[in-house]
Amino acid sequence: MPKSLDHIALVVREPARSAQLFAQVFDDARVEPGEGDHDTLVWLGGVCLVLVRGEPPATRNGDHIAFAVDKAEFAACAERLRAAGIACLMARGDSALYFDDYDNHVFELDVVEGG
């Protein structure tokens, strides 16, 4: 049986640019160089995103990565996304926010109960 999620690898055109987006949106994002010059690691909420240089998906689909946040972080991230010029889609009575990175990957911010 798996013990935990180790990492999520995402293929992106420019790993450093993608890492910068996460660092701009999430106060607690930790960015580190990966192995070699072809990838970058971004730690968010205890999960490592491995950003690998390559040709990303041509289109979006229903796949996405969701992060649980409290209401204050939700509002702060939404503002940072808008400031970065990243379009956001609010859902479920404004308790969920969806956004795309530069490479057709979709992310969700989901307000946790009591947050």
WOBEL-V544015 format. One record per residue. N is the residue number from 1. OMEGA is omega in whole degrees, -180 to 180 (* if undefined). NEAR is the number of other ideal C-beta (glycine too) atoms within 12 Angstrom. Layout:
BEGIN
n: (N	N)
omega: (OMEGA	OMEGA)
near: (NEAR	NEAR)
END
This chain:
BEGIN
n: (1	2	3	4	5	6	7	8	9	10	11	12	13	14	15	16	17	18	19	20	21	22	23	24	25	26	27	28	29	30	31	32	33	34	35	36	37	38	39	40	41	42	43	44	45	46	47	48	49	50	51	52	53	54	55	56	57	58	59	60	61	62	63	64	65	66	67	68	69	70	71	72	73	74	75	76	77	78	79	80	81	82	83	84	85	86	87	88	89	90	91	92	93	94	95	96	97	98	99	100	101	102	103	104	105	106	107	108	109	110	111	112	113	114	115)
omega: (174	179	180	174	-178	179	173	179	177	177	-177	179	-176	-178	-178	179	179	178	179	177	180	179	179	-176	-175	-180	-174	178	176	-177	180	174	177	178	-178	-177	-175	-180	180	179	175	178	178	176	179	179	178	171	177	-179	-174	179	178	179	-176	178	-179	-178	174	171	-177	179	175	177	-177	176	176	179	173	-175	-179	179	177	-179	-180	179	179	180	179	177	179	180	179	-179	180	-180	180	174	177	-179	176	177	-180	174	176	180	178	174	178	170	-177	-171	176	172	-177	179	179	168	-175	179	179	179	179	-177	*)
near: (3	5	5	9	14	13	21	25	25	39	25	33	21	23	35	24	22	36	34	22	35	41	25	25	34	31	17	19	28	20	27	21	17	25	12	12	11	20	28	33	31	41	24	34	27	16	26	27	38	30	40	29	24	18	12	25	21	9	12	18	11	9	17	25	27	24	33	23	29	19	20	15	25	30	21	21	38	29	19	25	28	18	14	23	14	27	16	27	20	21	19	15	9	17	23	26	36	30	35	30	35	27	26	22	31	28	38	27	41	28	27	18	10	7	16)
END
